[in-house]
Amino acid sequence: MRKFMDENFELFNETAEKLYHQYAKDLPIIDYHCHLSPQEIYENTQFENITQVWLYGDHYKWRAMRANGVEEKYITGNASDYDKFLAWAKTVPMLIGNPLYHWTHLELQRYFGIEETLSEKTAPSIWEKVNQLLTSGEWNVRDFIVKSKVEVICTTDDPIDSLEYHEKIKEDKDFNVKVLPSFRPDKGLEINREGFTDWVNKLAEVSDTSIDSYSSLLQAFVKRIDFFHDVGCRVSDHALDSMVYAEADEEEVAAIFKKALQGEKVSLEEEQKYKSYTLIFLGIEYHARDWAMQYHINAHRNNNMRMFNKLGPDTGYDSMNDELIAQPLVRLLDSLDQADALPKTILYSLNPRDNITIGTIIGSFQGGGVPGKMQFGTAWWFNDTKLGMIDQMEKLADTGVFSRFIGMLTDSRSFLSYTRHEYFRRIMCNLVGEWVENGEYPNDEEMLKEIVQGISYYNAKEYFDF
């Protein structure tokens, strides 16, 4: 029997052990998509206890606690931080087979040197040990980042954001990690969503543009794209829960936008036309600046309206969507390609049913002399499990050039989540090791080193050119 989470955790053959320990383990991290707070990074926030760093805002853990019968007051309610931690400690032993069990203990081991497993019994001593370290000044926000060997962090930012903390971090000569914004204009695309006109008014204010027409909206977008670019942004991001495409010209879209600006609801067909035309416009602007464009597809958000009304979004009540994506996605990408303005693009789907579809779609738009220009993004959200990662990588290898894959990201609000890169690297090295040990790829050490290090770090470094 193997020891629990020893140095060869998730490495099940000699080739995998060699690839991970010699070539992947110590490489830096480029976290090109996350939801960390740039303000907390700038202020180098010190957490008072492990609940603050672990459970505040972590809807992965919240879902597990609810499923284990924990009352909401111990999750998002007014219970004490210790009682919330204890509720999580009681949940952890029940999570056999869930990556949360592995992530929890990787974080305890790597950051705090705690080898004990978390349970109701060990909770009091672990609470004391971790809190002592957190309040000692050795593990503030920047310590988690620097000691994890992070080189670049790309946060997720609305076009109306001031980016003041990104600029302050950039001026801080004592902190060498690049903290860059990502341009995520979702609120400007959801034309039927409550608050759309309020958002447009805010965009007008920050861009110093009078938005009274669709053309002026596009001008405001360009101004904000230029501003983000000047601050260091090289990545955009779109949450496309429903993948849509509809042909339209600018005059038609202008009329749709004017209707929405007057507070009227637009039809589903009109919404699709507005989104399609605007996405193409934005894609052309991204291409002109050599940005990478990310599409996060097929999430079904805010399923539980009672809890949404109580807690708001991003609180653990989302799931996979199952809408068909191939036709609208291909038409959107093809429209950009026909304009010779298809940017580097990373596609993620929350539904693993789409894995083979995305794997084949990206192959239709590769080119331009850019290695891996079109990327099948790493297993996302509900899929960043062991089996989810393996399925995504196997489908990519089946249909494309796995060696050009840009690898892992955290997609997290937690500063302890960098251990997910270790988790991914171990699983990836084991998969490659299996192919070698099974005689499906030669035991060419130099080539294997190049592949493993590329996926772990160098491919992303070259792809984004931060």
Secondary structure, DSSP 8 states (H G I E B T S, - for coil): ---TT-TTTT--SHHHHHIIIIIITT--EEE-S----HHHHHHT---SSHHHHHTTT-HHHHHHHHHTT--GGGTTSSS-HHHHHHHHHHHGGG-TT-HHHHHHHHHHHHHH---S--STTTHHHHHHHHHHHHTTTSSSHHHHHHHTTEEEEE--B-TT---HHHHHHHH-TT--SEEE--B--HHHH-TTSTTHHHHHHHHHHHHT----SHHHHHHHHHHHHHHHHHHT--EEEEEESS-------HHHHHHHHHHHHTT----HHHHHHHHHHHHHHHHHHHHHTT-EEEEEE-EE----HHHHHHH-SSSS--EE-----HHHHHHHHHHHHHTT---EEEEEESSGGGHHHHHHHHHTS--TT-TT-EEE----GGG-SHHHHHHHHHHHHHHS-GGG--------S-TTTTHHHHHHHHHHHHHHHHHHHTTSS---HHHHHHHHHIIIIIHHHHHH--
